[in-house]
Amino acid sequence: MRVFVHLFGAARERLGRSVVEVEVRPPATAGDVAAQLLLHHSGLGDLLATAAVAVDREFATLDTPVTEGSEVALLPPVSGG
């Protein structure tokens, strides 16, 4: 099934795009999507380790299920004051 991964910050800069299409086998979770993304873009490993995850515009965990056409967002850590 096809899932769309939205990238922000350094991840977007490294890949030169803001959305990546990932294929995973159902049933799948956000963690499966992240693992598949790393298979094709290993340079994102350090960024994924600290990223927050959202599935279909809701904050989620790597255990959150995804479905055909889901949107998974990898959100960089936020800092500031």
N, CA, C and O atoms as a GROMACS GRO file, in nm:
protein
  324
    1MET      N    1   0.085  -0.117   0.000
    1MET     CA    2   0.000   0.000   0.000
    1MET      C    3   0.089   0.123   0.000
    1MET      O    4   0.204   0.118   0.044
    2ARG      N    5   0.036   0.231  -0.049
    2ARG     CA    6   0.111   0.354  -0.064
    2ARG      C    7   0.079   0.450   0.050
    2ARG      O    8  -0.037   0.474   0.084
    3VAL      N    9   0.186   0.505   0.110
    3VAL     CA   10   0.175   0.602   0.219
    3VAL      C   11   0.262   0.722   0.182
    3VAL      O   12   0.367   0.705   0.119
    4PHE      N   13   0.219   0.840   0.220
    4PHE     CA   14   0.294   0.961   0.189
    4PHE      C   15   0.360   1.015   0.315
    4PHE      O   16   0.294   1.038   0.416
    5VAL      N   17   0.492   1.034   0.309
    5VAL     CA   18   0.568   1.084   0.423
    5VAL      C   19   0.602   1.230   0.399
    5VAL      O   20   0.666   1.265   0.299
    6HIS      N   21   0.559   1.315   0.491
    6HIS     CA   22   0.588   1.458   0.484
    6HIS      C   23   0.712   1.486   0.568
    6HIS      O   24   0.721   1.446   0.684
    7LEU      N   25   0.807   1.556   0.507
    7LEU     CA   26   0.935   1.586   0.571
    7LEU      C   27   0.946   1.735   0.599
    7LEU      O   28   0.897   1.817   0.522
    8PHE      N   29   1.010   1.767   0.709
    8PHE     CA   30   1.028   1.906   0.749
    8PHE      C   31   1.173   1.929   0.791
    8PHE      O   32   1.244   1.834   0.824
    9GLY      N   33   1.215   2.054   0.790
    9GLY     CA   34   1.347   2.091   0.840
    9GLY      C   35   1.460   2.022   0.766
    9GLY      O   36   1.462   2.017   0.643
   10ALA      N   37   1.556   1.970   0.842
   10ALA     CA   38   1.676   1.908   0.785
   10ALA      C   39   1.644   1.788   0.697
   10ALA      O   40   1.713   1.764   0.598
   11ALA      N   41   1.541   1.711   0.732
   11ALA     CA   42   1.505   1.595   0.650
   11ALA      C   43   1.462   1.641   0.511
   11ALA      O   44   1.501   1.580   0.411
   12ARG      N   45   1.384   1.745   0.504
   12ARG     CA   46   1.340   1.798   0.375
   12ARG      C   47   1.461   1.851   0.297
   12ARG      O   48   1.470   1.832   0.176
   13GLU      N   49   1.552   1.918   0.366
   13GLU     CA   50   1.670   1.970   0.300
   13GLU      C   51   1.758   1.858   0.245
   13GLU      O   52   1.810   1.869   0.134
   14ARG      N   53   1.776   1.752   0.322
   14ARG     CA   54   1.861   1.641   0.277
   14ARG      C   55   1.807   1.571   0.154
   14ARG      O   56   1.883   1.531   0.066
   15LEU      N   57   1.676   1.554   0.147
   15LEU     CA   58   1.617   1.485   0.032
   15LEU      C   59   1.578   1.579  -0.081
   15LEU      O   60   1.552   1.535  -0.193
   16GLY      N   61   1.573   1.709  -0.051
   16GLY     CA   62   1.539   1.805  -0.154
   16GLY      C   63   1.393   1.803  -0.195
   16GLY      O   64   1.357   1.849  -0.304
   17ARG      N   65   1.309   1.750  -0.109
   17ARG     CA   66   1.164   1.748  -0.134
   17ARG      C   67   1.090   1.737  -0.003
   17ARG      O   68   1.147   1.698   0.099
   18SER      N   69   0.963   1.771  -0.006
   18SER     CA   70   0.887   1.774   0.118
   18SER      C   71   0.797   1.652   0.136
   18SER      O   72   0.748   1.627   0.247
   19VAL      N   73   0.774   1.575   0.030
   19VAL     CA   74   0.689   1.456   0.040
   19VAL      C   75   0.758   1.340  -0.032
   19VAL      O   76   0.809   1.355  -0.144
   20VAL      N   77   0.758   1.224   0.034
   20VAL     CA   78   0.814   1.102  -0.024
   20VAL      C   79   0.706   0.995  -0.020
   20VAL      O   80   0.639   0.978   0.082
   21GLU      N   81   0.690   0.924  -0.129
   21GLU     CA   82   0.594   0.814  -0.134
   21GLU      C   83   0.666   0.686  -0.092
   21GLU      O   84   0.774   0.655  -0.142
   22VAL      N   85   0.604   0.611   0.001
   22VAL     CA   86   0.664   0.488   0.053
   22VAL      C   87   0.563   0.374   0.035
   22VAL      O   88   0.443   0.392   0.059
   23GLU      N   89   0.612   0.259  -0.005
   23GLU     CA   90   0.528   0.139  -0.018
   23GLU      C   91   0.554   0.048   0.102
   23GLU      O   92   0.669   0.017   0.133
   24VAL      N   93   0.447   0.006   0.168
   24VAL     CA   94   0.456  -0.089   0.279
   24VAL      C   95   0.348  -0.195   0.261
   24VAL      O   96   0.246  -0.172   0.194
   25ARG      N   97   0.371  -0.311   0.321
   25ARG     CA   98   0.271  -0.418   0.316
   25ARG      C   99   0.175  -0.404   0.433
   25ARG      O  100   0.217  -0.382   0.546
   26PRO      N  101   0.047  -0.418   0.406
   26PRO     CA  102  -0.051  -0.413   0.516
   26PRO      C  103  -0.050  -0.545   0.592
   26PRO      O  104  -0.016  -0.648   0.534
   27PRO      N  105  -0.085  -0.546   0.718
   27PRO     CA  106  -0.108  -0.428   0.800
   27PRO      C  107   0.025  -0.361   0.833
   27PRO      O  108   0.126  -0.428   0.850
   28ALA      N  109   0.024  -0.230   0.842
   28ALA     CA  110   0.148  -0.157   0.866
   28ALA      C  111   0.128  -0.049   0.971
   28ALA      O  112   0.016  -0.005   0.998
   29THR      N  113   0.238  -0.008   1.030
   29THR     CA  114   0.239   0.098   1.131
   29THR      C  115   0.329   0.212   1.084
   29THR      O  116   0.400   0.200   0.984
   30ALA      N  117   0.326   0.321   1.157
   30ALA     CA  118   0.416   0.433   1.128
   30ALA      C  119   0.561   0.388   1.138
   30ALA      O  120   0.646   0.438   1.065
   31GLY      N  121   0.590   0.296   1.228
   31GLY     CA  122   0.726   0.242   1.241
   31GLY      C  123   0.768   0.165   1.117
   31GLY      O  124   0.884   0.172   1.076
   32ASP      N  125   0.676   0.091   1.057
   32ASP     CA  126   0.706   0.020   0.932
   32ASP      C  127   0.737   0.120   0.820
   32ASP      O  128   0.826   0.097   0.739
   33VAL      N  129   0.664   0.228   0.818
   33VAL     CA  130   0.687   0.333   0.718
   33VAL      C  131   0.826   0.394   0.738
   33VAL      O  132   0.900   0.412   0.642
   34ALA      N  133   0.861   0.425   0.863
   34ALA     CA  134   0.992   0.482   0.892
   34ALA      C  135   1.104   0.386   0.853
   34ALA      O  136   1.205   0.427   0.796
   35ALA      N  137   1.086   0.256   0.881
   35ALA     CA  138   1.187   0.156   0.846
   35ALA      C  139   1.204   0.148   0.695
   35ALA      O  140   1.317   0.140   0.646
   36GLN      N  141   1.095   0.151   0.621
   36GLN     CA  142   1.102   0.146   0.475
   36GLN      C  143   1.168   0.272   0.420
   36GLN      O  144   1.245   0.266   0.325
   37LEU      N  145   1.138   0.385   0.480
   37LEU     CA  146   1.200   0.510   0.439
   37LEU      C  147   1.351   0.503   0.457
   37LEU      O  148   1.427   0.547   0.370
   38LEU      N  149   1.395   0.447   0.569
   38LEU     CA  150   1.538   0.435   0.596
   38LEU      C  151   1.608   0.340   0.499
   38LEU      O  152   1.726   0.360   0.468
   39LEU      N  153   1.538   0.240   0.450
   39LEU     CA  154   1.598   0.148   0.353
   39LEU      C  155   1.640   0.223   0.227
   39LEU      O  156   1.741   0.188   0.165
   40HIS      N  157   1.564   0.322   0.188
   40HIS     CA  158   1.591   0.396   0.065
   40HIS      C  159   1.665   0.527   0.089
   40HIS      O  160   1.722   0.584  -0.004
   41HIS      N  161   1.663   0.576   0.214
   41HIS     CA  162   1.726   0.704   0.246
   41HIS      C  163   1.798   0.692   0.381
   41HIS      O  164   1.757   0.753   0.480
   42SER      N  165   1.904   0.613   0.383
   42SER     CA  166   1.974   0.584   0.509
   42SER      C  167   2.031   0.710   0.576
   42SER      O  168   2.055   0.708   0.697
   43GLY      N  169   2.052   0.815   0.502
   43GLY     CA  170   2.105   0.938   0.558
   43GLY      C  171   2.009   1.010   0.652
   43GLY      O  172   2.046   1.110   0.714
   44LEU      N  173   1.888   0.960   0.664
   44LEU     CA  174   1.790   1.022   0.754
   44LEU      C  175   1.789   0.960   0.893
   44LEU      O  176   1.717   1.006   0.981
   45GLY      N  177   1.868   0.856   0.914
   45GLY     CA  178   1.864   0.781   1.040
   45GLY      C  179   1.876   0.866   1.164
   45GLY      O  180   1.798   0.849   1.257
   46ASP      N  181   1.973   0.957   1.167
   46ASP     CA  182   1.992   1.040   1.286
   46ASP      C  183   1.874   1.133   1.308
   46ASP      O  184   1.839   1.163   1.422
   47LEU      N  185   1.812   1.179   1.201
   47LEU     CA  186   1.698   1.269   1.214
   47LEU      C  187   1.572   1.194   1.259
   47LEU      O  188   1.494   1.246   1.338
   48LEU      N  189   1.553   1.074   1.209
   48LEU     CA  190   1.435   0.997   1.246
   48LEU      C  191   1.438   0.956   1.393
   48LEU      O  192   1.334   0.938   1.456
   49ALA      N  193   1.559   0.941   1.447
   49ALA     CA  194   1.572   0.900   1.587
   49ALA      C  195   1.514   1.002   1.683
   49ALA      O  196   1.474   0.967   1.794
   50THR      N  197   1.509   1.128   1.642
   50THR     CA  198   1.460   1.233   1.732
   50THR      C  199   1.328   1.296   1.685
   50THR      O  200   1.276   1.386   1.750
   51ALA      N  201   1.276   1.249   1.575
   51ALA     CA  202   1.155   1.309   1.518
   51ALA      C  203   1.029   1.264   1.591
   51ALA      O  204   1.020   1.150   1.637
   52ALA      N  205   0.935   1.354   1.601
   52ALA     CA  206   0.800   1.318   1.646
   52ALA      C  207   0.723   1.270   1.522
   52ALA      O  208   0.760   1.302   1.409
   53VAL      N  209   0.617   1.194   1.546
   53VAL     CA  210   0.542   1.135   1.435
   53VAL      C  211   0.396   1.178   1.443
   53VAL      O  212   0.338   1.188   1.551
   54ALA      N  213   0.339   1.203   1.327
   54ALA     CA  214   0.195   1.226   1.317
   54ALA      C  215   0.142   1.138   1.204
   54ALA      O  216   0.209   1.120   1.102
   55VAL      N  217   0.024   1.083   1.223
   55VAL     CA  218  -0.042   1.004   1.120
   55VAL      C  219  -0.177   1.069   1.092
   55VAL      O  220  -0.259   1.087   1.182
   56ASP      N  221  -0.197   1.104   0.967
   56ASP     CA  222  -0.320   1.169   0.925
   56ASP      C  223  -0.355   1.288   1.013
   56ASP      O  224  -0.469   1.305   1.057
   57ARG      N  225  -0.253   1.371   1.037
   57ARG     CA  226  -0.263   1.500   1.108
   57ARG      C  227  -0.293   1.489   1.258
   57ARG      O  228  -0.339   1.584   1.320
   58GLU      N  229  -0.265   1.372   1.315
   58GLU     CA  230  -0.280   1.352   1.460
   58GLU      C  231  -0.147   1.302   1.515
   58GLU      O  232  -0.086   1.212   1.456
   59PHE      N  233  -0.101   1.358   1.626
   59PHE     CA  234   0.021   1.306   1.686
   59PHE      C  235   0.004   1.158   1.711
   59PHE      O  236  -0.104   1.111   1.748
   60ALA      N  237   0.113   1.082   1.692
   60ALA     CA  238   0.104   0.937   1.696
   60ALA      C  239   0.234   0.879   1.752
   60ALA      O  240   0.328   0.952   1.787
   61THR      N  241   0.238   0.747   1.759
   61THR     CA  242   0.360   0.674   1.795
   61THR      C  243   0.396   0.585   1.678
   61THR      O  244   0.321   0.575   1.581
   62LEU      N  245   0.510   0.521   1.686
   62LEU     CA  246   0.552   0.430   1.580
   62LEU      C  247   0.462   0.308   1.570
   62LEU      O  248   0.465   0.237   1.470
   63ASP      N  249   0.382   0.282   1.674
   63ASP     CA  250   0.289   0.169   1.674
   63ASP      C  251   0.154   0.203   1.610
   63ASP      O  252   0.068   0.116   1.596
   64THR      N  253   0.134   0.328   1.573
   64THR     CA  254   0.006   0.370   1.516
   64THR      C  255  -0.014   0.309   1.378
   64THR      O  256   0.074   0.319   1.293
   65PRO      N  257  -0.129   0.247   1.355
   65PRO     CA  258  -0.156   0.187   1.223
   65PRO      C  259  -0.167   0.293   1.113
   65PRO      O  260  -0.211   0.406   1.138
   66VAL      N  261  -0.127   0.255   0.993
   66VAL     CA  262  -0.146   0.337   0.874
   66VAL      C  263  -0.227   0.258   0.773
   66VAL      O  264  -0.227   0.135   0.774
   67THR      N  265  -0.296   0.329   0.685
   67THR     CA  266  -0.376   0.266   0.581
   67THR      C  267  -0.336   0.323   0.446
   67THR      O  268  -0.259   0.419   0.438
   68GLU      N  269  -0.389   0.266   0.341
   68GLU     CA  270  -0.363   0.315   0.205
   68GLU      C  271  -0.389   0.465   0.198
   68GLU      O  272  -0.497   0.512   0.233
   69GLY      N  273  -0.288   0.539   0.152
   69GLY     CA  274  -0.302   0.684   0.136
   69GLY      C  275  -0.278   0.765   0.262
   69GLY      O  276  -0.290   0.887   0.260
   70SER      N  277  -0.245   0.699   0.373
   70SER     CA  278  -0.218   0.774   0.496
   70SER      C  279  -0.106   0.874   0.474
   70SER      O  280  -0.019   0.856   0.389
   71GLU      N  281  -0.112   0.981   0.552
   71GLU     CA  282  -0.005   1.080   0.553
   71GLU      C  283   0.068   1.069   0.686
   71GLU      O  284   0.010   1.088   0.792
   72VAL      N  285   0.197   1.040   0.678
   72VAL     CA  286   0.282   1.031   0.795
   72VAL      C  287   0.375   1.150   0.793
   72VAL      O  288   0.445   1.173   0.695
   73ALA      N  289   0.376   1.228   0.899
   73ALA     CA  290   0.464   1.344   0.908
   73ALA      C  291   0.574   1.314   1.009
   73ALA      O  292   0.548   1.266   1.119
   74LEU      N  293   0.697   1.344   0.970
   74LEU     CA  294   0.811   1.332   1.059
   74LEU      C  295   0.851   1.473   1.100
   74LEU      O  296   0.902   1.551   1.020
   75LEU      N  297   0.827   1.503   1.226
   75LEU     CA  298   0.842   1.640   1.277
   75LEU      C  299   0.971   1.652   1.358
   75LEU      O  300   0.992   1.576   1.452
   76PRO      N  301   1.056   1.747   1.322
   76PRO     CA  302   1.181   1.764   1.396
   76PRO      C  303   1.154   1.818   1.536
   76PRO      O  304   1.050   1.879   1.562
   77PRO      N  305   1.250   1.794   1.627
   77PRO     CA  306   1.233   1.849   1.762
   77PRO      C  307   1.225   2.001   1.757
   77PRO      O  308   1.285   2.066   1.671
   78VAL      N  309   1.151   2.057   1.850
   78VAL     CA  310   1.135   2.202   1.858
   78VAL      C  311   1.209   2.251   1.980
   78VAL      O  312   1.202   2.191   2.088
   79SER      N  313   1.282   2.360   1.962
   79SER     CA  314   1.352   2.420   2.076
   79SER      C  315   1.329   2.570   2.073
   79SER      O  316   1.281   2.626   1.975
   80GLY      N  317   1.365   2.631   2.179
   80GLY     CA  318   1.348   2.776   2.187
   80GLY      C  319   1.292   2.815   2.321
   80GLY      O  320   1.278   2.732   2.411
   81GLY      N  321   1.262   2.938   2.334
   81GLY     CA  322   1.215   2.984   2.462
   81GLY      C  323   1.108   3.085   2.455
   81GLY      O  324   1.060   3.132   2.558
   0.00000   0.00000   0.00000
